[in-house]
Structure formats: structure tokens, C-alpha cells
């Protein structure tokens, strides 16, 4: 083996190592690392997160057998809705009305939760002064729903 072949092999080795290191960094930084960090818990996991803007997002969290729809704002996290169960899958916007999966009641509840969020952001919602008052408000919402069924 000549000196030129040895030099070429060393350069290929260094370039290959740099490429592998760069790909590993990108995978951990933007791909696999974030996905694994969200779902590591034994009792809680993030089901889905939907950004609403630069400083707001909706997050669906499972805690045990319950599901919670939360809204994250700049310095605030608010519980919008609590669910016992979720439908198997939500329809995509292009899905025809006859082929939708999941009950329409979930869609109504989600729409109502988003309407309440809009009212809160506009300042028309319930005061967020204490956890007891917030839980009382949620209990009242559950009573209204069960009375309407």
C-alpha cells in the first residue's frame, strides 16, 4: 500500500465520521430525540400538540385513562376540556361527511372548547382566580352537557 492510498483512506475515514456525526446530531436535535422525550413517562404522555401561533398551542395529554385538552399561552396553561375516552381517529378535512370516523359529539365538544378559549382570550370567560373556582366551572359545564343529552 502506497502513501497516496493510505492518505486517501484516512481522508475518507475522517469525512465519513464527520457525516455520521452530523446526521446523528440532526436526528437527535430535530427528529427522534424530541419524539422520545415527550413519551417517556409511565403515567402521562402527550398525545398530540397543535401550534396556534408563535406563543400558543393546544396539547392533548393522557393521564392514566383520562384525556385533557390544554392550551399553552405565553405564561399560562389552561385546561379546556376533560375526556373519558377519545374516538379511534379524527377525520382529515378532505374526508367526505359519510366516511368520517369518530362520533360527532366529540367534534361538538372540541368546537365548544375552542369557542370557550376564544371567549377567554377576549376576556369574556370565567375568572381564573383559583383551582377550586375553575373546577367548579368545569363541573357546571359537565352538568350542562348531561342535561342536554
N, C-alpha and C positions, 0 to 999 in steps of 0.2 A: 504494500500500500504506500503510495507516494504522499509527500507532504501536501500536495494540492487536494488529493482525495480526503485526507484527514481534515484539512481546513474546511472543505465543503460539508463534510459530515457534521462538524462542530457547529457551523453556521445553521444548518438545517435543524439541529437539535435545539439550539437557542431560539430560533424562530418558532418552532413547534411548541416549546414550553411557554413562550410569550402568548401565542394564540390560545392555548389551553387555559392559561391564567386569565386572559381577557374574557373568554367565554364563561368561565366559572364565575367571575365577578359579575358579569351581566345577568347570569341565571339567578344568582343569589340576590342581587340588588333589585331586579325588576320582575322576576318570574317566580320561581319555585320558593324562594325564601319568604316572600310575603304571604303566599298561599298557606304555607305550613305554619307560619306564626299566628295566623288567625284561628286555625282549627286545632290547636294543641291541647286545649282544655278537656278535662274529663267530664265536667258537668255543664259547661257552657260552650257555645260555638256561634260564630257569625254565619248565618245562612246566606245572606246577600246584602250588599251595600250599593246604594244608588246615589251618586252625587247630584245635588240640586243646584249647586252653584259653587263659587270659589271657597265659601266658608260654611256650607251647609250640606248635609247628606241624610238620607233615610237609611236605617240599618234594621234588618230583621235578625233577631237574636233568639236562639233556642236555649232555654234554661230548664234542664230536666225534660219534662213533657209539655212545657208551656212555651209559647212563642210571644215575643214582644216586638212591636214596631216602634222604633225610637227615631227621633230627629235630632241631629247634631247641628248646633249653630256655633257661632264663634266661641262663646264661653258658656254654652248651655247645652244640656242634654234633656230632652223631654220625652216622656212616654206618651205615645199617641194612641196605641191600641194594644190589647192583650188578647191572645187567641189560644183556644184549647188545641186546635189542630189546623193544619193547612191543607188545601187541595193538593192533589198529586202534581199538577203543573199549571202554570198560568198561561193563557194563550198569547201568542205573538200578535202584534197589531194587525198583521195581514191575514190572520186566520178568519175564515168565514164564520158567521154567527152560529150556524148549525154545528160546527165542528169544535166548538170551544170546550176546553177541559176545565173542570172545577166548577163549583156552584156559583151562581150569580150572586148569592148572598155575600160571599167573600169580596166580590168586586164592589158591592154596595158598601160594605163595611170599610174597605180601603178608600173608596171615594169620600165617605163621610169623615174618615180620619184625616184625609188631605184637606177637606173643607175646614175642619176644626183647626188644622195647622195654619191655614191661610188667615182665619179669624184671629188666632193668637198672635200671628206676626203683625196683623193690622192693629192689635190692641183691643180687640173685641172679645177675647176669650176669657176663661176663668183666671182669677189671680193665682199666681204660683208662689204663694207665701209659705206654705208648709206641706210636708208629705201627707199629713192627715187630710188637709183640705183637698189635695189633689186626688187622693184615694177616694174620698167622699164623692168628688166629681165623677170619677170613673165608675163608681158603684151606681150613681144616678144614671149614667149612660147605659149601663147594663140593664137597669130596671126599665128604661125607656124602650130598649130593644126587645126585651122579653114581653113587654106589654103590647108591642106592635105585632108580635107573631101570633 
